[in-house]
Structure formats: C-alpha cells, structure tokens
Amino acid sequence: MRILRAAAAAAVLLWTLPGAVYADTAIDMDYNSDGAVDIFDMVSARRSGANGEELHRLSGFLLGNGAGTPVQEGYRLVWSDEFDGSSLDMDKWSYELGNWKLDDSGNYITNGWGNNEQEFYTDRNTAVKDGVLTISARKESWTDEKQGSYDYTSSRLSTQHKFSVCGGRIEVRARCDSGKSLWPAIWMLPEDSAYGGWASSGEIDIMEGWGSTPERVCGTVHFGGAWPANKYLTGEYSFPEGDGTENWHTYSIEWERGEIRWYVDDSLYSTQTDWYSEGFSYPAPFDQNFYIILNLAVGGHFDGIDGIYADPATFASGDKNFDIDYVRVYENTASDFRPTEMTSLALDNYIEGAEASVVNKEGCTVIDVKNAGSLEYAVMGLLRGREVKAGQSYTLSFDAVSTAERTMVVTAEDSSYTRYLDEKVTISPEKKHYSFDVTFPGDMSADIKFQLGNIDGASAIGAHEVTLSDISWS
C-alpha cells in the first residue's frame, strides 16, 4: 500500500495489468475506462465514492502478491487486511489474551498455551503504522490477578467468529526479527470443532519460524485423533544463502479438497494429501471453515531453551518485532469446494474421576463408560462454546441408545454454570429421539452438556455404552 500513499510516485506510476490475465475482474476494476487497471483507477474510485470494500479489492488487485506480481488466474480476493490507518480493525481481528489455554467457555486447560510458552499476550503489544501491523515481543514484568507473573509480553490475534474460510489461497507478507526463543507463526484453527477436540478437527500452520535459525521456516498440518492421538505432517523451506525471515517474504498456502500446498514467494516447497480424522471420511478434517491467527510467541517447545525458557539475551537491544504487511484470502473461482455438511455434531469430552471415553464417528458419538465415577458430571460429552443471541430460540435434537438402561442429564449452561436447559431423560437399549427448545436471556457462549456420570445410581450399573446420533443444534 505504500505506493498508493506516495503522491510523487502516483504521478508517474502507470501499472497496467493485462485484462487477458484477469478477464472480467480487470474490466470491473477499470474505473476510468481507459482500458488499463492502474494507479489512476484508485484515484477515480475514490472520487466516485467507492466504498471501503471496493477500495480494498482494487488495492489488493493492484498490488498482486506484494512483490509486483499479480495473483494466479482463477483466484478472486474475498477478504483482506492491508493494515491502513493507525489502529487495528477490530471488525476483523480479536485479541487472544493471557498465557493460559482456555476452552471455548473460558475454563482453564493448561498454561503456556499448551506449548510451554513464556509470554503473556496483551492488547498493548501491537501497532499499525504506514500500512504495516507490528506485533512486539518485550522483556517486561507483567502480573495478572488470576494467571500470575510473567517476564515477557507479546500479542496474539485471530479472526475467530469474524472470518473463516474453507479452501482457496491464504497469503501473508511478513518479516520477523531473529533471536533464540522467538516463535513467529501464521496459522489456522477450525471455526467449529466439527470432528472433536484438537487435533481431530485439524490445524493448518502456514508459516512457523525459529528465531535461532531464521534461514528456514516450516508449514504443517495437525490431524488424527484428539490429543494424545494426534498426528502431523510438515515440510521445511530453506532460504537462499544470506536471506531469511528477517527480510520481507510472502508466505501462502493453496488449499483444495484433498491437497494443501505451501509456498514462500510463490516457490512451492511442500504438498500434503495424506491426512485423516479418526472415525470420519477423507478429506476430514480439512473440509471445514478455519480462521486465521497471527502471533509472536516467546520460549516454548519450538525454540525455547530446553523447550521451555526464553533467552533474555535476545532482548538486550529492546523489543523484537513481527511485521505483517497484509493478509489476503482468495477464493478459487473454478472450485466448488465447500464445508462438508455434518450429519451429527461431534462432541468434546470431559472425564473427572471416572473411566470412560468419548469417540466421534460418522453420524454419531459413542461414549464408553467403564466406571461412571461418583459425580453426576464425571462423564460428559459437550458441544462447547455455542454463540447464542438474546431472546432467540434454539433447538437441540438427537437420538440416544444405551446398552444398559440409565439416566442422562442434558443441559445448556453459561460459563458460570447457570442452566438455561435442564432435562433428565431415561435412555435404554431402545433407540429414542429427543428434541428440546431453549431461549437465552442474553448474548453469551453456551455449553451443551450430555452428563453421564453417577446419576440416579449409575455407578452401580457397571460397564455400558451410550450412542448419541444425529446431534443437531440450530
């Protein structure tokens, strides 16, 4: 975007992009009807009162992939952030704060974001200036009332609940300072955990860099079963001698049904096709919507000392910066790749003081209870973090069958465990259909829980198996 800000350059720059390459897209963007799509069309667009979305689309088209090269034929820009202005666009991004990894309801899972990371993420470690977003990692003391004290801060941004995509080309132009224990990342997680907990619903890492070895980066997919049954496939890219992540480069993936390709500056370095999600048909889990994450971690298993600690010497000269010029998402116009419709929603699991497992399969979830424990909630299948609106009615429906007759409690709760749905049902070897309506008094994130712990003496039943199928929430 810097070329559009330079008035002198604008007076002499004529960037003509051949209509043959862009077909109707170029014609649509020729605002001054001179037969070329160039810098003067941006001026004409502004004078004609084009809206912000049109201006972003035109500027993205003019800049191509950030190195003066137009994007490949067959791709259409559908979402972008060029980081114009002087602050982060909160209609596109949200801050993910703290050091603790939480579930969708805000419940503690583990510290260090599950990776032994040493930083505390804040909303004060970002800046937008001259068309660039900067995420700064700092060595500074930070204390949080709940999460404790930390020696480093940074920021982590995501588009969750604001933008997600299934397939296409995702492209980010970025650079990052080097130094032991720095961990820049451009990556994606599923908008809805359609196939269960991490990593059965997948993770796509567009770029991860080692601060201690800036001459290489990697791209990875995580998949398989829920941790610890997760798997991954990865590929590495080595820069030419004298080059590395400290310089500006374009990192991208092209994502199709059954294939994901990784590029640095349009140089293909990795292709992955051989993934799976336990209990589901290929190409699960990479056939659902994923959202985008940008962060600069400090320490942790990727590049931390002993896989944990940050190196204070890295910060001897001050802040370390992860700079992002733009994020652009393109749709493949020749593809009909869309999220696979789920016949039954997958459930996360919660087990406390019991012996049980929750396994998602095509069309159903099987809860194998060896020992129901002593608590009513000792065994649960959950739909976590369902965003609901005040006054709106929602319907939960499912079929249930059990190898032994027993009681199950079905609830819809907020993060304070207030119940807006509370139903006790008897399930048996005869399959039955259930449907419940619930209305919430306010906007919130709700958990739907199928409780199968020690309810009405279920601990005396012994081993049994409960199958929930055709689970829907609408």
PyMOL commands that set and color helices and strands:
alter all, ss='L'
color gray80, all
select helices_A, chain A and resi 2-5+7-12+19-22+24-29+39-47+52-63+112-114+312-315+458-460
alter helices_A, ss='H'
color red, helices_A
select strands_A, chain A and resi 75-81+94-95+100-102+108-111+119-121+126-129+132-144+148-154+156-158+168-176+182-190+203-209+216-224+230-238+249-256+259-264+267-272+290-298+320-332+348-351+355-361+364-371+379-388+393-402+406-413+419-427+432-439+444-451+464-473
alter strands_A, ss='S'
color yellow, strands_A
deselect
rebuild
show_as cartoon
